[in-house]
Amino acid sequence: MSHQLSLNAQHAVAACRTHDLECRLAKIADSGPAAINDRLTQLDKGWSAGRASKAALAILILTGTVLTLTLSWWWVILPTAAGLFLLQDLSAQTPWMVRVFQEAGFRSRADIEHEKFALRTLRGDFRHLPTVHDIEDRDDISRLEGEGGIVVEPAAHKIDAREAAKEVIEATTPQ
């Protein structure tokens, strides 16, 4: 059963364009909580463009060092170039190597974390956390008790998955 849910989550994600977060979230939400869990697991195991670029640079440094020690001093160019790319990684908003990996299909860590936060919100992970609306104002409470209190009606409507995904994206988009 879990394998089938995982396949459903994979098909839901594959059915949307790569950068259409709203579509992905809506399809995963339609597939249910198990699909959300599967997608969160996939995102946790996936690599960001930054991680992939650092791994590539580490391989370049190690390969260049081995080639320098075994073949010729000219191979010192590889670890030197990788070191320069790492320095550029520290100083640039979007480093060159990260852009290369993003063009190859890797996503930024911020995009991945945004999707994870939205999925956790859809799953209801933050429902139990207090909000500013939950903070008691003792003066307001005493005044309401004297007036008979507030009548609260339960929400009788549910919104569709696409609308929920749209609201979550708006709520979780960094500003």
Summary of the structure (lengths in Angstrom):
residues: 175
radius of gyration: 24.3
end to end distance: 39.6
largest distance: 88.7
contacts: 438
relative contact order: 0.13
helix: 73%
strand: 1%
